[in-house]
Amino acid sequence: MIFLRGSSPLPKEKLLSLAEKTNTLLINPKKINSEEELLLAEQLAKNATKEKRNIAKKPEKEFLLWLAAKKDITSALKAYSFQSAQDILLVSSGKTKPRMLSLFQLREAPLNLKKKASPLEIERISLSRVI
């Protein structure tokens, strides 16, 4: 997966339309504290899909479910959707970075995330599917 942070001059509706067409997530970067959270959610989503335990049909939506520690896409989207085109975390699988930057007219910015997640952040994601 590609993780890009930045801003776009495009209106929110256009960004959402592009995201839907390209199987891309547009996340509020203020909801993410560390790179490790992103990588853990990515790995858990891949494992769930490989083992046929996935809830979502699309990889990026399965990733979002793990990241948000939710079991339904609607609540995960509500909790993590971006608020402003001025600060977006773009998550895409299977696309190239230059293509995503161009398509979304994204002015890239540093991720500005800690490298390591706290134990509680790891626990929240890891145990989100435990019944």
N, C-alpha and C positions, 0 to 999 in steps of 0.2 A: 504494500500500500504506500501511497505517496501522502505525506503530510505537509501542507503548505499554509503558511499564515500570511495574511496581507489584507489589502483593501482594494476595492473595485469601484469604478465610477458608474457601473451598471446599476439600474434600479433593482430593488429586492425581488420584484416579480420576475424580472428577466433572469436573475441569478438562480432563483428557484426552478424556473423552467429549464435552464441549462443543466442544473444539477439532476433533475429528473431524467432528462434525455441521456445523460452521460453516466448514470449510476454513481453519482458523486454526493457526498454529504457536505453540508455547510454548517459547521458547528460554531457555537459561541466559544472562543478560545479562553474566556474567563472561567469557564467550567472545568478546564483541564489544568492540573497542577504540575504534572511531570511527563516527560517522554516515556518513562517506564509504564505509566497508565495506558498510553496509546499502544505500546508494544505488547503489553499483557492482553489487552482487549483484542488486538489483532490475532495473537496466537491462540487465544481461547476460541475466537470465532472460527479460525481455520480448523482447529481440532474438532469443534462441534460439527462443522460441516462435513469433515472427513469421516467422522464417526456417526453421521446421520442423526445427530442430536440437535441440529439447528432448529430454531424457531422461525427465523426469517428465510425467505427464498433467495434474497440477494445478499452477497457477501458484505456489502457496506452497511446494510441494515442489521445483519447479524453482529457486525462489529459494534454498531451503535448500541444494540441491546446489552452487550457485555460492558461497554464503556459506561453506560448509564446505570448499570446494575438493575435493569428492568426486564420484564417478561413480555411487555407489549410495546409495539412500535410507536403507537400514538403517544403514550406517556414519555417514552424516550425522546421522541422528536420535540415534544413540548418542553421538556427539561433542558435539552441541549441545542436547540436550534439557534442559529445566529440572530442577533438583534439588529445589527447595523452592517451595512456594506463597508464601513470604515475599518472593521476588525473582524475578519473571518478566518476560521481554520478549515481549510478544504481537505477532505479525505477522499482519495480516489484509488480504486484498484484497477489495474490493467491499463492505465493511461500514462503517458509520459509527462514529466514535469514541464517541459517547454510547451506542450500542447495545452495543458491545464492553465498555465500562466496566460497564454494567448487567448484561449477560449473565454475565460472568465475575466480577462483584462485585469489580472491580479498584479498589483504592485507588491512584490514579495517583501516580507519583513521577517526578522528573526523569530523563531518559535517562542523564545523567552520563557522556557519551561525549565524546571529543575530536571536534572538527569534521573534521580531516584525518587520513587514514590514512598510515601510514609507507609508504615505497616497497616494502618487503618484504610488507606486508599487501596492497597493490594487486597486486603481482606474484603472490602466492599465489592470489588470486581470479581474476585475469585469465588466467593461464596454466593454470588447473586442467583445461582440456579439450584442451590441446595434447598430441598423441601423441608 
